[in-house]
């Protein structure tokens, strides 16, 4: 008898490759955001989509606070249409980043979610900025 891990067989390698490659088009992680921000050209805009109060209490350095409910074409007008937005919220227990990604995609904007959110950032040992 197989373990619970193998009771459902793994996908064929070609299917797994397609799946995992596709996931990378939708998400990035905290370590990649940290590295890009500190060692490469920052070619994306990092959006913290939580409330201003939570943002002020601590956020990823360099993030802009744009709560999901305030995302609009007018709010994004200063950014070229091909600007990549990377969104995050509190963490895996929060779907705020997903909701923000939907709004950005509906506006025709490129978007990725920073998986792990603020919780992931802290878990990686990265520091926070405080205040606005």
QUITAZI-V531597 format. One record per pair of residues at least 12 apart in sequence whose ideal C-beta (glycine too) atoms are under 10 Angstrom apart, sorted by the first residue. I is the first residue (numbers start at 1). J is the second residue. D is the distance in whole Angstrom. If there is no record, write none. Layout:
((I,J,D) (I,J,D))
//
This chain:
((23,115,9) (24,112,9) (25,110,10) (25,112,8) (26,98,10) (26,101,8) (26,105,10) (26,111,8) (26,112,6) (26,113,7) (26,115,9) (27,86,9) (27,97,9) (27,101,9) (27,112,6) (27,113,5) (27,114,7) (27,115,5) (27,116,10) (28,44,8) (28,84,9) (28,86,6) (28,88,10) (28,112,5) (28,113,8) (28,114,6) (28,115,7) (28,116,10) (29,112,10) (29,113,10) (29,114,7) (29,115,5) (29,116,6) (29,120,7) (29,121,10) (29,124,8) (30,60,8) (30,88,8) (30,114,6) (30,115,8) (30,116,5) (30,117,8) (30,118,9) (30,119,9) (30,120,5) (30,121,5) (30,122,9) (30,123,8) (30,124,5) (30,125,10) (30,126,7) (31,116,9) (31,120,9) (31,121,9) (31,124,6) (31,126,9) (32,86,9) (32,112,10) (32,114,8) (32,115,10) (33,46,7) (33,60,7) (33,62,9) (33,63,9) (33,86,6) (33,88,8) (33,112,9) (33,114,5) (33,116,10) (33,120,10) (33,121,8) (33,124,10) (33,126,9) (34,60,8) (34,61,9) (34,114,10) (34,121,8) (34,124,7) (34,125,10) (34,126,5) (34,127,10) (36,86,9) (37,60,8) (37,61,7) (37,62,6) (37,63,10) (37,126,10) (38,61,9) (38,62,9) (38,126,10) (42,62,7) (42,86,10) (43,83,9) (43,84,7) (44,83,7) (44,84,4) (44,85,7) (44,86,5) (44,110,9) (44,111,10) (44,112,8) (44,114,10) (45,62,9) (45,63,9) (45,64,7) (45,66,9) (45,76,9) (45,78,10) (45,79,6) (45,83,6) (45,84,7) (45,85,5) (45,86,7) (45,87,9) (45,109,10) (46,59,9) (46,60,6) (46,61,9) (46,62,6) (46,63,4) (46,64,7) (46,66,10) (46,84,10) (46,85,8) (46,86,5) (46,87,8) (46,88,7) (46,114,7) (47,60,10) (47,63,7) (47,64,6) (47,65,8) (47,66,5) (47,67,9) (47,68,9) (47,71,8) (47,76,10) (47,85,6) (47,86,7) (47,87,5) (47,88,7) (47,89,10) (47,97,9) (47,100,7) (47,101,10) (47,104,8) (47,111,9) (47,114,9) (48,60,7) (48,62,10) (48,63,4) (48,64,7) (48,65,5) (48,66,7) (48,67,9) (48,87,8) (48,88,6) (48,89,8) (48,90,10) (48,96,10) (48,97,9) (48,100,10) (48,114,10) (48,117,9) (48,118,8) (48,129,10) (49,63,10) (49,64,10) (49,65,8) (49,66,6) (49,67,6) (49,68,5) (49,69,9) (49,70,9) (49,71,8) (49,85,10) (49,87,5) (49,88,7) (49,89,5) (49,90,10) (49,94,9) (49,96,5) (49,97,6) (49,98,10) (49,99,8) (49,100,4) (49,101,9) (49,103,9) (49,104,10) (49,113,10) (49,117,9) (50,63,10) (50,65,7) (50,66,10) (50,67,7) (50,68,9) (50,88,8) (50,89,5) (50,90,6) (50,94,8) (50,96,6) (50,97,9) (50,100,10) (50,117,9) (50,118,8) (51,65,8) (51,67,6) (51,68,10) (51,69,9) (51,89,10) (51,96,9) (52,65,6) (52,67,7) (52,70,10) (52,132,7) (53,65,10) (54,67,9) (54,89,9) (54,90,7) (54,96,10) (54,118,8) (55,67,8) (55,118,10) (55,129,9) (55,130,9) (55,131,9) (55,132,7) (56,129,10) (56,130,7) (56,131,6) (56,132,6) (57,118,10) (57,128,9) (57,130,7) (57,131,9) (58,118,7) (58,121,9) (58,122,8) (58,127,9) (58,128,4) (58,129,7) (58,130,5) (58,131,9) (59,88,9) (59,118,7) (59,121,9) (59,128,6) (59,129,6) (59,130,8) (59,131,9) (59,132,9) (60,86,10) (60,88,7) (60,114,8) (60,117,9) (60,118,7) (60,120,10) (60,121,5) (60,122,10) (60,126,7) (60,127,9) (60,128,7) (60,129,7) (61,121,9) (61,126,8) (61,127,7) (61,128,7) (61,129,5) (62,129,8) (63,86,9) (63,87,10) (63,88,8) (63,114,9) (63,118,9) (63,121,10) (63,128,10) (63,129,8) (64,85,9) (65,132,7) (66,85,9) (66,87,9) (66,100,8) (66,104,10) (67,89,10) (67,96,8) (67,100,8) (68,87,8) (68,89,8) (68,95,10) (68,96,6) (68,97,8) (68,98,9) (68,99,5) (68,100,4) (68,101,9) (68,102,9) (68,103,6) (68,104,10) (69,96,10) (69,99,9) (69,100,9) (69,103,9) (70,100,10) (70,103,10) (71,85,9) (71,87,9) (71,99,9) (71,100,6) (71,101,10) (71,102,10) (71,103,5) (71,104,6) (71,106,9) (71,107,7) (71,109,9) (72,103,8) (72,107,8) (73,107,6) (73,108,9) (73,109,9) (75,107,10) (76,103,10) (76,104,8) (76,107,7) (76,109,7) (79,109,8) (81,107,9) (81,108,7) (81,109,7) (81,110,9) (82,109,9) (82,110,7) (83,104,10) (83,109,7) (83,110,7) (83,111,10) (84,104,10) (84,109,8) (84,110,5) (84,111,7) (84,112,7) (85,100,8) (85,101,8) (85,104,5) (85,105,10) (85,107,10) (85,109,6) (85,110,7) (85,111,5) (85,112,8) (85,113,10) (86,101,10) (86,110,10) (86,111,8) (86,112,5) (86,113,7) (86,114,5) (87,99,9) (87,100,4) (87,101,6) (87,102,10) (87,103,9) (87,104,7) (87,111,6) (87,112,8) (87,113,6) (87,114,7) (87,117,9) (88,100,9) (88,112,10) (88,113,7) (88,114,4) (88,115,8) (88,116,8) (88,117,5) (88,118,6) (88,119,10) (88,120,8) (88,121,8) (89,113,9) (89,114,9) (89,117,5) (89,118,7) (89,119,9) (90,117,5) (90,118,5) (90,119,6) (91,115,9) (91,116,6) (91,117,4) (91,118,6) (91,119,3) (91,120,6) (91,121,9) (91,122,9) (91,123,9) (92,115,8) (92,116,7) (92,117,7) (92,119,7) (92,120,7) (93,117,9) (93,119,8) (94,117,6) (94,118,9) (94,119,9) (96,117,8) (97,111,9) (97,112,10) (97,113,5) (97,114,7) (97,115,8) (97,116,10) (97,117,6) (97,118,10) (98,113,7) (100,113,8) (101,113,5))
//
